[in-house]
Amino acid sequence: PPDVVKVRVQAPARAGSGRRYQSTVDAYKTIAREEGFRGLWKGTSPNVARNAIVNCAELVTYDLIKDALLKANLMTDDLPC
């Protein structure tokens, strides 16, 4: 639900209609009232898939860079690394 609200709050309102939501809490209430509780969960499956891909890429990148730093003796395996 936070991702749905974030996207909807950031999306521009239609021309001439002004702001779509007054606040984040208003967005939650409006979506739940107009679309039901399930409306807050729209797009969950694609969002989970996207997050899984992003997290995998971040972990692999982190691991490769850390390994390269350690092999080159540029850092030791402690907190700063």
C-alpha positions as CSV (number, residue, x, y, z in Angstrom):
1,P,0.0,0.0,0.0
2,P,2.7,2.6,0.6
3,D,4.0,2.2,-3.0
4,V,0.5,2.7,-4.4
5,V,0.0,5.8,-2.3
6,K,3.4,7.2,-3.2
7,V,2.8,6.8,-6.9
8,R,-0.6,8.3,-6.7
9,V,0.4,11.3,-4.6
10,Q,3.4,12.0,-6.9
11,A,1.3,11.6,-10.1
12,P,0.0,14.9,-11.5
13,A,-3.8,15.5,-11.2
14,R,-5.8,16.0,-14.3
15,A,-5.7,19.4,-15.8
16,G,-7.9,21.9,-14.0
17,S,-8.9,19.5,-11.2
18,G,-6.3,20.7,-8.7
19,R,-4.5,18.5,-6.3
20,R,-5.7,14.9,-6.1
21,Y,-5.0,14.3,-2.4
22,Q,-4.6,16.7,0.5
23,S,-2.1,14.4,2.3
24,T,-0.8,10.9,2.5
25,V,-3.4,9.9,5.0
26,D,-6.1,11.4,2.7
27,A,-4.7,9.3,-0.1
28,Y,-5.0,6.1,2.0
29,K,-8.6,7.0,3.0
30,T,-9.7,8.0,-0.5
31,I,-8.2,5.0,-2.2
32,A,-9.7,2.6,0.4
33,R,-13.1,4.4,0.2
34,E,-13.3,4.6,-3.6
35,E,-11.6,1.4,-4.6
36,G,-12.0,-0.8,-1.5
37,F,-9.2,-2.2,0.6
38,R,-7.9,-4.2,-2.4
39,G,-7.3,-0.9,-4.2
40,L,-4.4,-0.3,-1.9
41,W,-2.8,-3.5,-3.1
42,K,-3.0,-2.8,-6.8
43,G,0.2,-3.6,-8.6
44,T,1.7,-5.7,-5.8
45,S,2.9,-8.6,-8.0
46,P,4.8,-6.4,-10.5
47,N,6.2,-4.3,-7.6
48,V,7.5,-7.4,-5.8
49,A,9.1,-8.7,-9.0
50,R,10.8,-5.3,-9.6
51,N,12.0,-5.1,-6.0
52,A,13.4,-8.7,-6.2
53,I,15.4,-7.8,-9.4
54,V,16.7,-4.6,-7.9
55,N,17.7,-6.2,-4.6
56,C,19.5,-9.1,-6.4
57,A,21.4,-6.6,-8.6
58,E,22.4,-4.5,-5.5
59,L,23.6,-7.5,-3.6
60,V,25.7,-8.9,-6.5
61,T,27.2,-5.5,-7.1
62,Y,28.0,-5.0,-3.5
63,D,29.6,-8.5,-3.2
64,L,31.7,-8.0,-6.4
65,I,33.0,-4.6,-5.4
66,K,33.8,-5.8,-1.9
67,D,35.6,-8.8,-3.2
68,A,37.7,-6.6,-5.6
69,L,38.6,-4.2,-2.8
70,L,39.7,-7.1,-0.6
71,K,41.7,-8.8,-3.3
72,A,43.5,-5.6,-4.3
73,N,44.4,-5.0,-0.6
74,L,42.7,-1.6,-0.8
75,M,40.7,-2.3,2.3
76,T,40.4,-4.9,5.1
77,D,37.3,-6.8,5.9
78,D,35.9,-4.7,8.6
79,L,33.3,-2.0,9.2
80,P,34.5,0.6,6.6
81,C,34.6,-2.0,3.9
